[in-house]
Amino acid sequence: MSTKSVRERLLQWKLARETAGQLSGQAILPKHPLPSWFISSKSLRERLLRWKLARGTAGQLSVQATMENYPESSWFMSSKSLRERLLKWRLAREKISHQNKNKKDSDEVNGCASLKEVELDQSVLYTGQETMESSWILSSKSLRERLMKWRLAREQISHQNRNKKESHEMNACASLKEVELDQSEIDGEHRRPLSRKVRIRSSKINPYRVIILFRLVITAFFFWYRLINPVRNAYGLWLTSVLCELWFSVSWILDQLPKWHPVNRETYLEQLCLRYNPPGKKRQLACIDVFVSTADPLKEPPLVTVNSVLSILSVDYPVDKVSCYVSDDGASLLMLETLIETCAFAKKWVPFCKKFNIEPRSPEHYFSQKVDHLKYNIFPTFAKERRAMKGQYEEFKVIVNALVSKFQNVPSHDYSMKDGTPWPGNNTRDHPGMIQILLGRGRLDAGDDKELPQLVYVSREKHPSYQHNKKAGAMNALVRVSAVITNGPYILNLDCNHYINNSKALLEAMCFMMDPGINDKVCYVQFPQRFDGINAGDRYANHNTVLYDITLKGLDGIQGPLYVGTGCFFNRKALYGHELLLEPKWCTMMRKAPNETLGSYSSTHVLGEESSSLPGTELSSLVGLEECFGHSAFFLQSTLVEDDRLSQSTSPDTVLREAIHVLSCDYEDNTAWGREIGWIYGSLTSDILTGFKMHARGWRSIYCTPPRPAFRGSAPINLSDRLNQVLRSAFSSVEILFSRHCPIWYGYSGGLKWLQRVGYINATVYPFTSIPLVIYCTLPAVCLLTGKFILPAVSNLTNILLPFLFLSFLATWFLEIRWSKVQNEEWWRNQQFWVIAGVSSHLFAVFQGLIKAVSGMNMTSTVMTKKFHNDEFVEMYAFKWTSLLIVPTTLILVNVWAMVAGTCFALSSGYGTLALLFSKLLFASLVILHLHPFLKGLLIRRHRIPSIVIVWSLLLATLFSVSWVRVNPFITRFRGPDLQDCGINC
C-alpha cells in the first residue's frame, strides 16, 4: 500500500472518530476488502465537507446520530448531491430556530426535537438503515418535494399544538360547565314538587256531573207532580210522604255537592329523600311527634297498644327525628310496666324489621299473615331469624298476658311499683301528672337505645273539681308536653287500636308537609282508616268506603277532607291557632295592648343569640301570649321555634319539671286551650270541630291514599258495638249543630270556601235524616194496612217520571263507583248500613242532643274495642243488649206483619188488579232488604238476640197495630152530607 493511501485512510479514520464523538454515537469502522482502501483526494474532500455539515446539523438538532455499516460505494457523492444536502440542512436549521423562538419551556423543545428526529428520519437526514448508495443522489425535483413535505409537516405540527392548547382550554371549560350543570341539576331537583294533584279523567267525571244535573231536573219535576196531584182520600199520608221525600232530596244535594271536584294525589318519596335526606349528608327531614292515646288498659287490651307502639318505633324514618308519646288517661301501672317490657322487646324487633324490610311492622299482624314470607326473600338467614323472632314474640306475649292477669287480680287502689312505693295513679280521678322517658334522649341509661326513637309515657294530672274534656284534653296535654321535650313541627295522632301498616307512611305525609309549594298552606294530612278482622262481605260497613273513597276525595278537591280522628298528621302551627298568614289574630284581640300584633314577635326577637337559654330569660315581650298559651315561659318560647333547641340547651331535670307543669289540670284555666288552640272542646269526639276551626282560618288539608294503606286498626265486629260507635259520632255532630261553631252561621269572615261549608253542614245535619227515615220506613206498613198509597192513581206522567227517576238513581250509582273504584258490594253495604244506623244510632243521637241542648244533661256512651280471638268472626252475629236494636227490629216485625195482612186483605177483597198491591209489597220489601242483618238474626240465629229486644219489639209492633186500627190518622173519613147545608134532597 502506498504512503498516500495510508495517509488518506488515516485521515478518514480520524474524521470518522471525531464524527462519532460529536454525534455521541458509536462509530464502527467498516471492514472493506483491499480495493476499498483506495479513495481519491476529491472523494476525501467531499467526505470532509459532508462531516462538517453533519456535525453542524447534529449541534443544531441535539440528536443522536448512529454510524451504520454502509457499503463502500455509499461514500461517493457528487458535488450536486452535496449542494442539495447543504440546502436541505439550511432549511432544517431555519425551521429549528423558528420553532425554538416559539417554544417557552424545555419540555416543548424536547418534544419538537423528537418530532424533528422523525422528520429527519423520513425526509431530511439520511437514515443509514437499508439505504443504498443511490439514496444519496437526489434531484432538484426531489428536493422541492421534500421541502414541500417539510412545510406541510411543520403546519401540521403547529396545528396540532394549537389544537392541543384549545383542547386543554375546552377541557377546563367543560369541567366548569359540568360543575355548573351538576349545580343546575341539583337546583332543578330542589325545584321539583314532592307531590302532585291528579284530577279524575274527564271521561269519567263529566258524565257523573251531567247525570247529577239530570237527576236534579227530574227530582224538580217529580216534586212539581207530587204537589199538584195530592191523594184525595189520604191527605195525611200524602203530605207526610212529600215532606220526607223533600228532606231526602235536600240531604242528597248536601251530600252530592262536595263530590263535584274529586281528586287523587301522588307522592314522590325518592325526591323527598334526595332533597332532605341525602346519603352522607346532614339529615334535614322534619321531626315528628307521634301521639298514642289510651284510657283503660282493661277495656283496650295492652297487647293492642304495644303493637301500635312497636310499629311506630320501627318506622322507616330517621330515629332521631321520631318521638312517640303514649297518653295513659287511666294512670294505669299496668300500661307503664307493659311499655317497659315493650322497650326490651323493641331492641330485638326494630333491627329485625329494618334488616329484612318487612311489612307490616306490628308483630301481631305480621306473624298472623297467611302469606308465604319466603317467596320473594333473598336473605339466606331470614327463615332462621324469623323463627327465632316469632319465638321471642310469643314469649313477650306471655309476659304481657301475665301482667294483665296480675293486675286484674289486684284491687286498683293497692297497686305498687317494684320498689314498694304506692303507685301515684291508684285513684284514677285524683292523681298527679306523671312522665317517664323510657327510650331515647333524656334517659340516664340510654347507652343501647341510640338506634331506637324516643318513647315517653305521659299521664296528665286529674282532680275531681276540674273538667278534663276526655280525649281532646289528653291530646292538648300531649301537645304541650311534646313542645317542651322535643317540639317536633309536625304531629301524628293514632288511636291505641291502630298501627302503622306502611313503614313509609311518615315519608308520605312529609311529601306534602315539606313541599315548598304547599307546605305553608296545609294544616293536616289525613289518611283513610282501614281495618283488619272484617269478613269479606263487610256486613256492617266497617270499612266505610263511601266516606273514605268518595266523600273525602271530593272534599280534597275543594279545601281538604274532614278530620276523622286518627291517622292524621298535624302542622303544629295550625294547632296553635294561627291564621293562614301564620298570625293568631285572636291572640291579638286578647292582649291588653290591642295595637300590638304577634307579627312583631319573631323567634329572633324572643330568643336572640343569648335568649335561647331557658326559663329565666327575659320574656317581657311574651306577656300578652300568656293569656292564650298559659303561664309557662319555657312553653311560650317553644311556640316560636320549630326544633328542640330549648330542651337541648337545658338540663333534663328542668325539662321534666316544665313538662309536669304544663300537665297540671289548672294550666288551661283562663287560656285559649280548647277554644282556639289545640283540639277544640264542645263535642264528644272533637274531630269535626277541630278540623272545621282550621279550615275556617283559611288553612287547607290534604287527603293521602297511598297504594299500601298507611294505617290499619281493629273495628267493632258485632252490630251492637258498631252502632254504639256510630252513636258517638252522630251525637258529636248534633252537639256542633247546636253550638256557636255551627257551620251554618260560623266563620263567614274567614277563609272557608262555600262548597267546603256545604260539606261541613252535611256532616252536622245528617243525623236528623233519621226522623223522616223512620217515618218513611213505617209508611209501607201503613199503606198495606189501610189499602191506600202515597201516590195517586197511575197516569201517563207518572209512567214517565218514576222510571226516569229510578234510572237516574242507577246511573248515579254506576258512575260514582266508576270514578271512585268502589266495589258494588261495598257501595250496597254502605247504603244498607245508612238505613240501619239512621233508624237506630242517628235517631238516638238526635234525641240525646236535643235533651243536652235543652236541659244541659250530658249524654255519654261507650265503645268496645275488638280483642284478638282465634275465630275472627265468632261475634259477627252476637247481638248484645242495647236500646239501639229496638227500633230497627220493630220496623222489621211491623213490615213483615203488614205484608202478610195486606196480602190477605187484598185477596179477600177481590182486587181487580194486583198492580197497586205489587207496588206496596215492593215498597215494604225495600225496607226489609235494607234491614236484612236484623232479619237474619231473627230467623237464623235467634238465640243470639237478647230476649228483651224481641219482647220490646213485639210490644211496640202490637201497640202500633192496635193504635192504627183505632186512630187511622192518614185516611180521610166520609161522614155523609150535611143536611143543614144542602137539605133533605142533597
Summary of the structure (lengths in Angstrom):
residues: 986
radius of gyration: 47.5
end to end distance: 186.2
largest distance: 192.5
contacts: 3021
relative contact order: 0.08
helix: 57%
strand: 7%
